[in-house]
Amino acid sequence: MPRRGENIYHRKDGRWEGRYIKGREGTRTLFGYVYAKTYREAKEKLSKAIYEGVFRPKRNEKGGHRGSIGFVK
């Protein structure tokens, strides 16, 4: 069963750390991290990082945007 929740933790140095999945390489999961002084800031940064990661335009192997007219075969 997949893990649920915000994945925000309080570190020993006093900062808050948020972790999110950036992507996958084969079977390996690549994580991204955000750090903040308060829980609220960490939650906002984490939400922003997840949103930007999901809605960032994908690039094809030639460097153009997916579906761009110059690279359609």
Helices and strands as residue ranges (DSSP letters): E 8-10, E 16-25, E 28-36, H 39-54, G 69-71
